């Protein structure tokens, strides 16, 4: 329960509205101007998620007279398997509340709690880059691995240790080709993602989800492919926002692991981000002390904690919907053994309900 008091002078001038078509431009302007607003706060995600999955969204906007002073996007996922979940933001690395001050933050969280209770949701999961002031139950088992960039990629390159540079050069001699683009590369990217996620035991998103992202955010996304003898063996899907590159999804084929395509893929993404003038690269979230985190550290990426905070309602404990939960290990092993065409068909029906 949100118990923090809202300053009376602040509260008197504030009201919370939901975004509709007529006031979406005000949300867009706030995201563009607020330094704490991220790629995942962009208004386009509202329609992408509704169109792709059919989930109801609540995009809350705190107004001080006619000025936006805070935002909180919510998505309601109703699943027979996982329950009634509110999340900000599901399927993405983070999102959560973004406000000019603690009073506005508190007001938005209280409004979200009322929506949660009104709809009899089990809990609300808020994915943040920094803690709120509400003292909510929290998990911090995930980190965002971030590289500091430079307009000159050679400066970034020379900061890698000698062994790492040798590994990148060695991988580049394995006959790998890199290409990048947008929607025209989506079929190849999705094929790699389907196979890579099956190997991990993870249900795949529907192709239409990625199509809808490309359609809505085409100028702000890029797809990279690494191919061997004409076949894509590693791929990534990234977003550009302000001075930051967001690593959204990356996958590779285990059968080609000896080619070390990941080294070529990462360096090409980093090099281009430098040349385009971006200042930092979020390489996506990783579990602490995992293989993914260790690999990203080779690129001088530093871990920044991700705070997943919870407002509980019907659920009395913090949920554990993650692959580290032992009760899901049997299902993961079974998934890996299913034929590819079966996981491609069933996966989207499951994935849309796993935030």
C-alpha positions in Angstrom: 0.0 0.0 0.0 1.2 3.5 -0.9 1.3 5.4 2.4 3.6 8.4 1.5 1.9 11.7 2.0 1.5 14.1 -0.9 2.3 17.7 0.0 -1.0 19.6 0.2 0.1 22.6 -2.0 1.3 20.2 -4.7 -1.7 17.9 -4.5 -4.1 20.9 -4.8 -3.0 21.7 -8.3 -2.5 18.1 -9.5 -4.8 15.8 -11.3 -4.2 12.4 -13.0 -5.6 11.8 -16.5 -5.4 8.8 -18.8 -3.9 9.4 -22.2 -6.4 9.4 -25.1 -5.8 10.3 -28.7 -6.3 14.0 -28.2 -3.6 14.4 -25.5 -1.0 11.9 -26.6 1.2 14.7 -27.9 1.5 16.1 -24.4 2.9 12.7 -23.2 5.3 12.7 -26.2 6.6 16.1 -25.3 7.2 15.1 -21.7 9.1 12.0 -22.7 11.2 14.0 -25.1 12.1 16.7 -22.5 12.4 14.7 -19.3 16.0 13.3 -18.9 14.7 10.3 -16.8 12.1 9.3 -19.5 13.3 6.3 -21.5 12.8 4.6 -24.9 10.2 2.4 -23.2 8.1 5.4 -22.0 7.4 6.4 -25.6 3.7 6.7 -26.4 4.0 4.3 -29.3 4.3 1.3 -27.0 0.7 1.8 -25.9 -0.7 1.0 -29.3 2.0 -1.6 -30.0 1.0 -3.6 -27.0 -2.7 -3.2 -27.4 -2.5 -4.2 -31.1 -0.1 -7.1 -30.6 -1.5 -8.7 -27.5 -4.9 -7.3 -26.9 -3.9 -6.2 -23.3 -5.6 -3.2 -21.8 -3.4 -0.3 -21.1 -3.7 2.6 -18.6 -1.3 5.5 -19.5 -1.5 7.8 -16.5 -0.4 11.4 -16.8 -0.1 13.8 -13.9 -1.1 17.3 -14.8 -0.4 20.6 -13.0 -3.0 22.8 -14.7 -2.1 22.2 -18.4 1.5 21.0 -17.8 2.5 17.4 -17.6 4.6 16.7 -14.5 4.7 12.9 -14.4 3.7 9.8 -16.3 3.2 6.1 -15.5 2.3 3.5 -18.2 0.5 0.4 -17.1 -0.4 -2.8 -18.9 -3.0 -5.3 -17.6 -2.2 -8.9 -18.4 -4.9 -11.4 -17.6 -3.8 -15.0 -17.7 -5.3 -18.3 -16.6 -1.8 -19.6 -15.9 -0.1 -16.6 -14.3 -3.0 -14.6 -12.9 -4.0 -11.0 -13.2 -0.9 -8.9 -13.5 -0.3 -5.2 -13.9 3.2 -4.2 -15.2 5.2 -1.2 -16.3 6.6 -2.2 -18.7 6.0 -5.9 -19.7 8.1 -7.5 -22.4 10.6 -4.7 -22.1 13.7 -3.9 -19.9 12.1 -1.1 -17.8 9.6 1.7 -17.7 7.8 2.6 -14.5 6.9 5.9 -13.0 8.7 9.1 -14.2 7.8 12.3 -12.3 9.2 15.7 -11.6 9.0 15.3 -7.8 8.2 12.9 -5.0 4.7 14.2 -4.5 3.8 13.7 -8.2 5.4 10.2 -8.1 3.3 9.3 -5.0 0.1 10.5 -6.6 0.7 8.4 -9.7 1.5 5.3 -7.6 -1.7 5.8 -5.6 -3.7 6.1 -8.8 -2.1 2.9 -10.1 -2.9 1.1 -6.8 -6.5 2.1 -7.1 -6.7 0.7 -10.7 -5.0 -2.5 -9.5 -7.6 -2.9 -6.7 -10.6 -1.9 -8.8 -9.6 -4.6 -11.4 -8.8 -7.2 -8.6 -5.3 -7.6 -9.9 -2.9 -9.8 -8.1 0.0 -7.3 -8.1 1.6 -4.4 -10.0 5.3 -4.8 -11.1 7.2 -1.6 -11.7 10.5 -1.9 -13.5 12.7 1.0 -12.6 16.3 2.3 -13.2 16.2 3.9 -9.7 14.2 3.3 -6.6 11.0 5.3 -5.9 10.5 7.0 -2.6 7.5 4.8 -1.7 9.5 2.0 0.1 7.8 -0.7 -1.9 8.8 -4.4 -1.8 11.6 -4.8 -4.3 13.8 -7.2 -6.2 17.2 -6.1 -7.6 18.5 -9.4 -9.2 18.7 -7.9 -12.7 21.2 -5.3 -14.0 21.4 -3.1 -17.0 24.8 -3.5 -18.6 25.9 -0.1 -19.9 28.8 0.9 -22.1 30.1 4.5 -22.2 30.6 5.5 -25.8 32.8 8.0 -27.6 32.4 9.7 -31.1 35.6 8.0 -32.0 35.2 4.2 -31.9 38.9 3.7 -31.8 39.0 5.2 -28.4 36.4 2.7 -27.2 38.3 -0.1 -29.0 41.6 0.8 -27.3 40.0 0.6 -23.9 39.3 -3.1 -24.3 42.0 -5.4 -23.0 44.4 -7.0 -25.4 42.9 -10.5 -25.2 39.4 -9.2 -25.9 40.6 -7.3 -29.0 42.3 -10.4 -30.2 39.1 -12.4 -29.8 37.2 -9.9 -31.9 39.8 -9.9 -34.6 39.9 -13.7 -34.6 36.1 -13.9 -34.9 36.2 -11.4 -37.8 38.4 -13.9 -39.8 35.8 -16.7 -39.6 34.0 -15.7 -42.8 31.2 -13.7 -41.1 29.3 -11.0 -42.8 27.4 -8.2 -41.0 24.4 -6.3 -42.4 22.0 -4.0 -40.8 18.7 -2.4 -41.7 15.0 -2.3 -40.6 11.9 -4.2 -41.6 13.5 -5.9 -44.6 15.7 -7.9 -42.2 12.9 -8.9 -39.8 12.2 -12.4 -41.3 15.8 -13.4 -40.9 16.0 -11.9 -37.4 12.9 -13.7 -36.3 14.1 -17.0 -37.6 17.3 -16.7 -35.5 15.3 -15.5 -32.5 12.8 -18.5 -32.7 15.6 -21.0 -32.8 17.8 -19.3 -30.2 14.9 -18.9 -27.7 13.8 -22.5 -28.2 17.4 -23.5 -27.2 16.9 -21.4 -24.0 13.5 -22.9 -23.3 11.8 -19.6 -23.8 8.5 -19.1 -25.6 8.8 -16.8 -28.6 6.7 -13.6 -29.3 4.4 -13.5 -32.2 6.0 -12.1 -35.4 3.3 -9.4 -35.5 4.7 -7.9 -32.3 8.0 -7.1 -33.9 6.2 -6.0 -37.1 4.2 -3.6 -35.1 7.3 -2.2 -33.4 9.0 -1.7 -36.8 5.9 0.0 -38.1 5.5 2.4 -35.1 9.1 3.1 -34.3 10.8 2.4 -37.6 13.0 5.5 -37.5 14.2 4.6 -34.0 15.1 0.9 -34.5 17.8 -1.1 -36.2 18.3 -4.8 -36.9 21.7 -6.3 -37.2 22.5 -9.7 -38.7 25.7 -11.8 -38.7 25.7 -14.4 -41.5 27.9 -17.3 -42.3 27.8 -18.7 -45.9 24.6 -16.8 -46.5 22.8 -18.0 -43.3 22.0 -15.7 -40.4 23.6 -17.1 -37.3 23.3 -14.2 -34.8 21.0 -11.2 -34.7 20.0 -8.2 -32.6 17.2 -5.7 -32.4 18.0 -2.3 -30.9 16.4 1.0 -30.3 17.7 4.6 -30.5 16.5 7.2 -28.0 18.0 10.6 -27.2 21.7 9.9 -26.5 21.2 6.2 -25.7 21.1 2.9 -27.7 18.8 0.3 -26.2 19.7 -3.3 -26.7 16.3 -5.0 -26.8 16.8 -8.6 -28.1 19.8 -10.5 -29.2 20.0 -14.2 -30.2 22.4 -16.6 -31.8 22.5 -20.2 -33.0 24.3 -22.6 -30.6 25.3 -24.9 -33.5 27.5 -22.1 -34.8 29.0 -21.2 -31.4 32.6 -21.9 -32.6 32.4 -19.0 -35.0 32.1 -16.5 -32.1 29.6 -14.4 -34.1 28.7 -12.5 -30.9 32.0 -10.8 -30.9 31.5 -9.5 -34.4 27.9 -8.5 -33.7 28.6 -6.6 -30.6 31.6 -4.7 -32.0 29.6 -3.6 -35.1 26.7 -2.3 -33.0 29.1 -0.4 -30.7 31.2 1.0 -33.6 28.1 2.3 -35.4 26.6 3.8 -32.2 29.9 5.7 -31.6 29.9 7.0 -35.2 26.3 8.1 -34.9 27.2 10.2 -31.8 25.4 8.2 -29.1 26.8 8.5 -25.6 25.9 5.2 -24.0 24.7 1.7 -25.0 22.4 -0.3 -22.7 23.2 -3.9 -23.7 20.0 -5.1 -22.2 19.3 -6.6 -18.8 21.2 -9.6 -17.4 21.0 -11.6 -14.2 23.7 -10.9 -11.8 26.8 -13.2 -12.0 25.3 -14.8 -15.1 27.2 -15.8 -18.3 25.5 -12.9 -20.1 26.7 -10.4 -17.5 30.3 -11.7 -17.7 30.4 -11.5 -21.5 29.1 -8.0 -21.5 31.8 -7.0 -19.0 34.4 -7.9 -21.6 33.1 -4.8 -23.5 33.8 -2.6 -20.4 30.0 -2.6 -19.7 29.3 -1.6 -16.1 26.3 -3.1 -14.2 23.6 -0.6 -13.1 20.9 -2.2 -10.8 17.4 -2.6 -12.0 14.8 -2.2 -9.3 11.6 -4.2 -9.8 9.2 -2.8 -7.2 5.8 -4.2 -6.3 2.4 -3.1 -5.1 0.8 -6.3 -3.8 -3.0 -6.9 -3.8 -4.3 -10.4 -4.0 -0.8 -11.8 -4.0 0.9 -11.6 -0.6 4.4 -12.3 -1.7 6.7 -11.0 -4.5 6.1 -13.2 -7.6 8.9 -15.2 -9.1 8.0 -15.5 -12.8 11.6 -16.1 -14.0 13.7 -18.9 -15.4 15.7 -19.1 -12.1 12.5 -20.3 -10.3 13.1 -24.1 -9.9 9.4 -24.9 -10.5 9.8 -23.8 -14.1 12.9 -25.8 -14.9 11.0 -28.9 -15.9 8.8 -26.9 -18.3 11.9 -25.3 -19.8 13.5 -28.7 -20.4 10.4 -30.0 -22.0 10.1 -26.9 -24.2 13.7 -27.4 -25.5 12.8 -30.9 -26.7 9.7 -29.9 -28.7 9.9 -29.6 -32.5 10.7 -26.1 -33.7 7.4 -25.8 -35.6 5.5 -26.7 -32.4 7.3 -24.0 -30.3 6.8 -21.5 -33.1 3.1 -22.1 -33.0 2.5 -22.4 -29.3 5.1 -19.9 -28.1 3.2 -16.7 -29.0 0.1 -17.8 -27.1 2.2 -18.2 -24.0 4.7 -15.4 -24.4 2.0 -12.7 -24.5 1.0 -13.5 -20.9 4.6 -13.6 -19.5 5.6 -10.1 -18.7 
